[in-house]
Amino acid sequence: MLLTDAATTLAELGNATRLSIFRLLVKAGPAGIPVGEIQRLLDIPASTLSHHIRRLMQVGLVVQRRESRTLYCIARIDILRELIDYLLSECCTGNITLPELP
């Protein structure tokens, strides 16, 4: 993952509504949740929910699947793992020493 991709993805998750949506989708697992159920559970107006889902889809964190007339949203756990791996990729590799306090 590139720095710019990580920053953009984190920025989208930095919104409380989008983070709530994404956490709900993570809990649902690979089956996903119908859009109407997300709206009901989080009490978000349809147009607002659509906007937030679109933003999450733009950074690859969410995909949608249609079954008949129902649209399901699914969290892309692989993208979340990629982001976490990026954040931890250099964990403990620095040789930073803190000055001693007097």
FENFENZI-V924408 format. One record per residue. N is the residue number from 0. RES is the residue in one letter. PSI is psi in degrees with one decimal (999 if undefined). D_FIRST is the distance of its C-alpha to the first C-alpha in Angstrom with 2 decimals. Layout:
BEGIN
n:N res:RES psi:PSI d_first:D_FIRST
n:N res:RES psi:PSI d_first:D_FIRST
END
This chain:
BEGIN
n:0 res:M psi:138.0 d_first:0.00
n:1 res:L psi:156.1 d_first:3.78
n:2 res:L psi:-45.0 d_first:6.66
n:3 res:T psi:-37.7 d_first:8.38
n:4 res:D psi:-42.6 d_first:6.42
n:5 res:A psi:-44.3 d_first:6.60
n:6 res:A psi:-42.3 d_first:10.07
n:7 res:T psi:-42.8 d_first:11.13
n:8 res:T psi:-44.9 d_first:10.44
n:9 res:L psi:-36.5 d_first:12.24
n:10 res:A psi:-40.5 d_first:14.87
n:11 res:E psi:-37.2 d_first:15.71
n:12 res:L psi:-11.7 d_first:16.17
n:13 res:G psi:-6.9 d_first:18.20
n:14 res:N psi:129.7 d_first:21.00
n:15 res:A psi:-39.4 d_first:23.49
n:16 res:T psi:-46.1 d_first:24.38
n:17 res:R psi:-37.7 d_first:20.90
n:18 res:L psi:-40.3 d_first:20.18
n:19 res:S psi:-43.6 d_first:23.55
n:20 res:I psi:-48.3 d_first:22.85
n:21 res:F psi:-42.3 d_first:19.55
n:22 res:R psi:-39.2 d_first:21.33
n:23 res:L psi:-42.6 d_first:24.20
n:24 res:L psi:-36.7 d_first:22.14
n:25 res:V psi:-42.7 d_first:20.56
n:26 res:K psi:-35.1 d_first:24.18
n:27 res:A psi:-25.3 d_first:25.28
n:28 res:G psi:-162.1 d_first:23.06
n:29 res:P psi:-15.5 d_first:22.60
n:30 res:A psi:-26.7 d_first:25.88
n:31 res:G psi:-173.7 d_first:24.65
n:32 res:I psi:137.9 d_first:27.15
n:33 res:P psi:144.2 d_first:29.28
n:34 res:V psi:-42.7 d_first:28.66
n:35 res:G psi:-33.8 d_first:32.25
n:36 res:E psi:-38.4 d_first:31.81
n:37 res:I psi:-46.0 d_first:28.83
n:38 res:Q psi:-44.4 d_first:31.10
n:39 res:R psi:-46.8 d_first:33.97
n:40 res:L psi:-36.6 d_first:32.21
n:41 res:L psi:-3.6 d_first:30.53
n:42 res:D psi:56.2 d_first:33.41
n:43 res:I psi:132.8 d_first:31.38
n:44 res:P psi:146.3 d_first:33.11
n:45 res:A psi:-45.4 d_first:31.99
n:46 res:S psi:-36.9 d_first:30.98
n:47 res:T psi:-43.3 d_first:28.92
n:48 res:L psi:-43.7 d_first:27.21
n:49 res:S psi:-44.1 d_first:26.46
n:50 res:H psi:-48.0 d_first:24.85
n:51 res:H psi:-40.0 d_first:22.57
n:52 res:I psi:-42.5 d_first:21.64
n:53 res:R psi:-41.8 d_first:20.87
n:54 res:R psi:-41.6 d_first:18.47
n:55 res:L psi:-34.6 d_first:16.63
n:56 res:M psi:-36.8 d_first:16.66
n:57 res:Q psi:-31.7 d_first:15.31
n:58 res:V psi:4.4 d_first:11.91
n:59 res:G psi:7.1 d_first:12.14
n:60 res:L psi:-19.0 d_first:13.37
n:61 res:V psi:140.7 d_first:16.83
n:62 res:V psi:162.1 d_first:18.67
n:63 res:Q psi:148.8 d_first:22.42
n:64 res:R psi:133.0 d_first:25.11
n:65 res:R psi:131.9 d_first:28.70
n:66 res:E psi:107.2 d_first:31.64
n:67 res:S psi:-115.9 d_first:34.86
n:68 res:R psi:3.5 d_first:34.97
n:69 res:T psi:131.5 d_first:32.45
n:70 res:L psi:119.6 d_first:28.82
n:71 res:Y psi:143.2 d_first:26.53
n:72 res:C psi:138.7 d_first:23.20
n:73 res:I psi:131.6 d_first:20.79
n:74 res:A psi:137.3 d_first:17.81
n:75 res:R psi:90.9 d_first:14.71
n:76 res:I psi:-31.7 d_first:14.46
n:77 res:D psi:-36.8 d_first:11.83
n:78 res:I psi:-39.6 d_first:9.37
n:79 res:L psi:-43.6 d_first:10.93
n:80 res:R psi:-40.2 d_first:10.58
n:81 res:E psi:-41.2 d_first:6.85
n:82 res:L psi:-45.4 d_first:7.08
n:83 res:I psi:-43.5 d_first:9.98
n:84 res:D psi:-40.6 d_first:8.78
n:85 res:Y psi:-45.0 d_first:6.35
n:86 res:L psi:-32.0 d_first:9.59
n:87 res:L psi:0.2 d_first:11.78
n:88 res:S psi:-28.5 d_first:10.37
n:89 res:E psi:23.2 d_first:13.08
n:90 res:C psi:127.4 d_first:15.60
n:91 res:C psi:16.7 d_first:19.10
n:92 res:T psi:-14.7 d_first:18.40
n:93 res:G psi:157.8 d_first:20.12
n:94 res:N psi:63.0 d_first:23.85
n:95 res:I psi:125.6 d_first:24.71
n:96 res:T psi:134.4 d_first:28.31
n:97 res:L psi:141.6 d_first:29.83
n:98 res:P psi:148.0 d_first:33.31
n:99 res:E psi:143.6 d_first:36.11
n:100 res:L psi:145.7 d_first:37.82
n:101 res:P psi:999 d_first:41.52
END
